[in-house]
């Protein structure tokens, strides 16, 4: 059997999230909000799921750049690994800094900063779009001469460290504060306090921030989230609100020069009322959301099922056909959209449930083709159509009625 061992990162990270939750609760700290945590995990589930399709592409891209354009020949060894570590961290610093300073890059990075919590679930808020942009920045490494296998292995290891700095449970770490990016440093980075904005971009080493003048120590209590928070748990809105804001701003622009200034300008220079206009046009929210115990249980189970399916899919991806992967991916992504819509208490969620049932029916028909299977599934579909109204009433009363 050829398992994808990277898949074990999923249960490992969930273990640490659970440990942090239990520890902070015993300390009497309220660092986890239910809806925030679910929304954070939803983003991470989607990114890891799409990694199944993109990781190989990244490897082949790095290999192509190395084979055709490498400036030097670098072999694995102590000095080679040390150089790769320092250069990877330096490239990350500049990717991260530019992701905060240029709108087209902020459009994919903003999702990571939307949570008003700060705990290990926040580390999951990485989009596949952000991974694509990072891949572009990291392309300089095979260009310099680092072979794709060496680079891929190191990026997997390098990517573990940032998970552990997304926490309030760890205080300052003495002399390590002078060398490494610590939880204290990263709390500053995720805060919306005016004195903390655009600071502490480092990934592993804090020396780059000190060298380039973007370092600030943690002094006052951080307030987490954006300077203008979303106040939304919609999976789709979290991913696409800022690209839509950019598109709306570009539509109002009077010249190509203004469009370029919008796309490559700073997020601070974008008109903040653009989001207000888009929210009025595209979103409809209840003024105050309350979650029933049964809603929380349903969302919790649905999230747990998505994580379990993700783990099994990532672990066994080499044994799955393209059709199987697409069916599973569609089921998970619809589930993530559904979860966000439930947290927003939308009325159209029932149609997403039907979409998931349709995918399950297709999977059953795929594995057990035949007249009897098709007849049974058709009978279930007709029954659902006949019972649509009472089922809808029961479903909404179960989730939304206290």
Buried (B, 14 or more C-beta within 10 A) or exposed (E): EEEBEBBEBBEEBBEBBEEBBEEBEEEEEEBBBBBBBBBBBBBBBBBBBBBBBBBEEBBEBBBEBBEEEBEEEBEBEEEBBEBBBBBBBBBBBBBBBBBBBBBBBBBBBBBBBBBBBBBBBBBBBBBBBBBBBBBEBBBBBBBBBBBBEBBBEBBEEBBEEBBBBBBBBEEEBEEEBEEBBBBBBBBBBBBBBEEBBBBBBBBBBBBBBEEBEBBBEBEEEBBBBBEEEBEBBBBEBBBBBBBBBBBBBBEEBEEEEBBEBBBEBEBEEBEEEBBEEBBEEEBEBEEEBEBBEBBBEBBBEBBEEBBEBBBBBBBBBEEBEEEBBEBBBBBBBBBBBBBBBBBBBBEEBBEBBBBBBBBEBBBBBEEEEEEEBBEBBEEEBEEEEEEEEEBBEEBBEEBBEE
